[in-house]
Amino acid sequence: MQNHSAHPTPFHPATLTRAVKKSWARRRLQLFFIFAVAFFGGLQSQVAASQQNDGATAPPGATASPDSTNFLVGSPRPDQTYIIGADDVLAINVWKETELTRSIPVRSDGKISLPLIGDIQAAGRTPMQLEEDISARLKSYITNPQVAVIVQQINSQKFNILGQITKPGSYPLTAGTTIVDAIAVAGGFKDFAKKKGVYLLRQNSAGIEQRFNFNYDKFIKEKNMTQNIRLMPNDTIVVP
């Protein structure tokens, strides 16, 4: 009697290789699907959080801008630390009191005059300090006065320019004015001005005078911006 027992299927390495490849392909597909779900889920959460933050910080209809936070309610005004000086022009605004709202220059004695309260010292104070002083004096005439003081024009900070310049003298110092700006404001050089020998005199906090040389010809030729420094109050430019 013959033995009809089944013989095992012969083992082929190629068959195992195909099986491994199929298994690894399925695993990669599963991992990709999991990664995709996690990625898009996180992205959606970030968008929702961003929208929630935007809604919390900006009122409806408001337009965002890089400097908008400077003017939000409760934030400090840009001129809060500025010290008012003689010849500055101030805008005084008293809420609901049109007769007291006006633009007024600071006199040479450092004072301004307002209806009801008369003369009041402005020079040497910040706008906020002046607001508090005016409010305190108006309480005798107005219930809970709301006062705002804004420096409308700065004339107390000046620079001087002397020598071989068309219009030597003292000029108001605006923000960002440089030596070249000052020369232009004063009408430019005279014919025999020594453009290579211009210099600036500045007194530091210790009372020591500093000198900064400025070669105009070199500046024009090489565009060396480092020597074209910004001016500070009471700086003096000399053009030999």
Summary of the structure (lengths in Angstrom):
residues: 240
radius of gyration: 37.1
end to end distance: 131.7
largest distance: 136.5
contacts: 575
relative contact order: 0.09
helix: 34%
strand: 23%
